[in-house]
Amino acid sequence: MKKNICIVGIGYIGLPTAAMFSSYGHKVIGVDINENVVNVLNKGKITITEPGLEEFVKKVVSSGNLSASIVPKESDVFIICVPTPINKDKTANIELVISATKSIVPVLKKGNIVVLESTSPVGTTEEVIKPILENSGLNIGKDVLLGYSPERVIPGNIIYELKHNDRVVGGINEKSANEIKELYKTIVDGNIYTTNCKTAELCKLMENTYRDVNIALANELAMICEDLGINVWDVIKYCNKHPRVNIHNPGPGVGGHCLAVDPWFIVEKEPKLAKIIGLSRETNDFMPNFIFSKIEKLLKDIKYDKKITILGATYKANIDDMRESPIIKLVNILEDNGYKVEIYYTFIKDNNLVNEDLLDSCKDSDLIILGVDHDEFKDLPWDEIKKVVRGNIVLDTRNFFNENKIKSSGFIYKLLGKM
Ligand SMILES: NC(=O)c1ccc[n+]([C@@H]2O[C@H](COP(=O)([O-])OP(=O)(O)OC[C@H]3O[C@@H](n4cnc5c(N)ncnc54)[C@H](O)[C@@H]3O)[C@@H](O)[C@H]2O)c1
């Protein structure tokens, strides 16, 4: 059955979700407090970068099924997709979830469904959203169904994953969970599993925590290997020949607004019990400092002002997102210690942090560091780079480069996790 759906917050998650529902014939209004986002969407355009999204949105806007508004309007369904950032003290900031929920109260009516998609601390749906919705005078659970359904998509492949990933739906009661499942079934080919809200909330947090903890284990192993004079990449390669072992890859740290943030929401609720989770966050956050100590050792004999070129600045490969990037943290540490740093990166345009000219950014450098393993860095002109640098060391933090190629251009090749 086709519904009228209001999606509150039309960013990386809300906009593809809005486009997907409208492509299946639902009438969707994308709501955003950012006037520019609303105006641009009403012209069939977008303000974010995601492969295939612009064409998809253009099609559904011109079909008349998707439009945008600054305020929520009466609908059958409300889906909340606003950001849930972290405060400086590592606690969850759910202010936007609260204001988005308040904004739908005046237009809420009997028979509505409300779904929270924002990654949220355990208990948010039942203990924060439900009481706000009750201000409408309606019985939440009976007159209005309520639930939580987290998003698992990966930036760069959102449209495909939105449709094909399995989903978890938590309801404040069985009826809520089942009706929300029926709603998502109209756009999702994957399996949809129903449960209660707290279970679904913790699932989302734990999925990202699982990855963060495993990366921390690999990072700790890399530091141990450097101390023992063993190559971590060999250890990982041979360990992973074990049928039940899958050690992740170490690197310069973990960034982004999910892996570097969500585990803290568990630590905040359970500080005494979530020990491995908190320690893993600290381990991953420490990696830029560890890379810095490696740099200090590599350049200890240079007495003049040192210049370093870093290739890549985003929190992971082949995207344009620098949120919580460990490379930015490394840059700050280096600059605080008197190093001159240049970042080479072609993804982000018009950003005064980065130099888009490879040879110019490497000019007079004492050290070239691979920060992010973007595909386009696979085949760099090392002979040309060698002509413009002052030093002769390349530090690969991802085991990404072809060691022989770099050495044949006259560089010394250094690798994270190998002394
Ligand atoms: N981006 C991802 O890869 C990803 C993946 C899984 C889960 N999530 C989660 O999804 C949620 C949304 O993340 P995102 O990346 O789409 O955020 P985003 O920053 O891309 O977009 C959010 C949008 O919400 C708008 N907004 C903020 N407050 C509002 C309000 N009160 N009313 C209406 N609009 C409002 C903002 O203007 C913005 O356009 C977060 O909780 C995030 O953790 C994100």
The ligand as an SDF file (V2000), in Angstrom:
LIG
                    3D

 44 48  0  0  0  0  0  0  0  0999 V2000
   26.2820    8.4630    6.7680 N   0  0  0  0  0  0  0  0  0  0  0  0
   26.4290    7.1870    7.0610 C   0  0  0  0  0  0  0  0  0  0  0  0
   27.2250    6.4820    6.4480 O   0  0  0  0  0  0  0  0  0  0  0  0
   25.5970    6.5410    8.1390 C   0  0  0  0  0  0  0  0  0  0  0  0
   25.4980    5.1520    8.1660 C   0  0  0  0  0  0  0  0  0  0  0  0
   24.6950    4.5630    9.1350 C   0  0  0  0  0  0  0  0  0  0  0  0
   24.0400    5.3740   10.0740 C   0  0  0  0  0  0  0  0  0  0  0  0
   24.1820    6.7280   10.0170 N   0  0  0  0  0  0  0  0  0  0  0  0
   23.4620    7.5240   11.0130 C   0  0  0  0  0  0  0  0  0  0  0  0
   22.3730    8.1800   10.3590 O   0  0  0  0  0  0  0  0  0  0  0  0
   22.1200    9.4320   10.9930 C   0  0  0  0  0  0  0  0  0  0  0  0
   22.1270   10.5500    9.9580 C   0  0  0  0  0  0  0  0  0  0  0  0
   23.4410   10.6560    9.4430 O   0  0  0  0  0  0  0  0  0  0  0  0
   23.7600   11.3710    8.0570 P   0  0  0  0  0  0  0  0  0  0  0  0
   25.1420   10.9300    7.6910 O   0  0  0  0  0  0  0  0  0  0  0  0
   22.6460   11.1710    7.0800 O   0  0  0  0  0  0  0  0  0  0  0  0
   23.7710   12.8980    8.5140 O   0  0  0  0  0  0  0  0  0  0  0  0
   23.9660   14.1820    7.5720 P   0  0  0  0  0  0  0  0  0  0  0  0
   24.7370   15.1420    8.3560 O   0  0  0  0  0  0  0  0  0  0  0  0
   24.4130   13.7670    6.2190 O   0  0  0  0  0  0  0  0  0  0  0  0
   22.4710   14.7400    7.3320 O   0  0  0  0  0  0  0  0  0  0  0  0
   21.5660   15.0290    8.3000 C   0  0  0  0  0  0  0  0  0  0  0  0
   20.5970   16.1210    7.8380 C   0  0  0  0  0  0  0  0  0  0  0  0
   19.6880   16.3540    8.9080 O   0  0  0  0  0  0  0  0  0  0  0  0
   19.3950   17.7550    8.9360 C   0  0  0  0  0  0  0  0  0  0  0  0
   18.8480   18.0780   10.2590 N   0  0  0  0  0  0  0  0  0  0  0  0
   19.5080   18.2340   11.4350 C   0  0  0  0  0  0  0  0  0  0  0  0
   18.6240   18.4800   12.4200 N   0  0  0  0  0  0  0  0  0  0  0  0
   17.3950   18.4940   11.8710 C   0  0  0  0  0  0  0  0  0  0  0  0
   16.0850   18.6890   12.3720 C   0  0  0  0  0  0  0  0  0  0  0  0
   15.8600   18.9110   13.6700 N   0  0  0  0  0  0  0  0  0  0  0  0
   15.0540   18.6280   11.5030 N   0  0  0  0  0  0  0  0  0  0  0  0
   15.2630   18.3920   10.1990 C   0  0  0  0  0  0  0  0  0  0  0  0
   16.4850   18.2020    9.6480 N   0  0  0  0  0  0  0  0  0  0  0  0
   17.5270   18.2470   10.4850 C   0  0  0  0  0  0  0  0  0  0  0  0
   20.7110   18.4080    8.6020 C   0  0  0  0  0  0  0  0  0  0  0  0
   20.5120   19.7200    8.1300 O   0  0  0  0  0  0  0  0  0  0  0  0
   21.2570   17.4530    7.5350 C   0  0  0  0  0  0  0  0  0  0  0  0
   20.9170   17.8700    6.2150 O   0  0  0  0  0  0  0  0  0  0  0  0
   23.1870    9.5810   12.0840 C   0  0  0  0  0  0  0  0  0  0  0  0
   22.6810    9.1380   13.3070 O   0  0  0  0  0  0  0  0  0  0  0  0
   24.2820    8.6480   11.6220 C   0  0  0  0  0  0  0  0  0  0  0  0
   25.0740    8.1900   12.6780 O   0  0  0  0  0  0  0  0  0  0  0  0
   24.9280    7.3220    9.0680 C   0  0  0  0  0  0  0  0  0  0  0  0
  1  2  1  0
  2  3  2  0
  2  4  1  0
  4  5  1  0
  4 44  2  0
  5  6  2  0
  6  7  1  0
  7  8  2  0
  8  9  1  0
  8 44  1  0
  9 10  1  0
  9 42  1  0
 10 11  1  0
 11 12  1  0
 11 40  1  0
 12 13  1  0
 13 14  1  0
 14 15  2  0
 14 16  1  0
 14 17  1  0
 17 18  1  0
 18 19  2  0
 18 20  1  0
 18 21  1  0
 21 22  1  0
 22 23  1  0
 23 24  1  0
 23 38  1  0
 24 25  1  0
 25 26  1  0
 25 36  1  0
 26 27  1  0
 26 35  1  0
 27 28  2  0
 28 29  1  0
 29 30  1  0
 29 35  2  0
 30 31  1  0
 30 32  2  0
 32 33  1  0
 33 34  2  0
 34 35  1  0
 36 37  1  0
 36 38  1  0
 38 39  1  0
 40 41  1  0
 40 42  1  0
 42 43  1  0
M  CHG  2   8   1  16  -1
M  END
$$$$
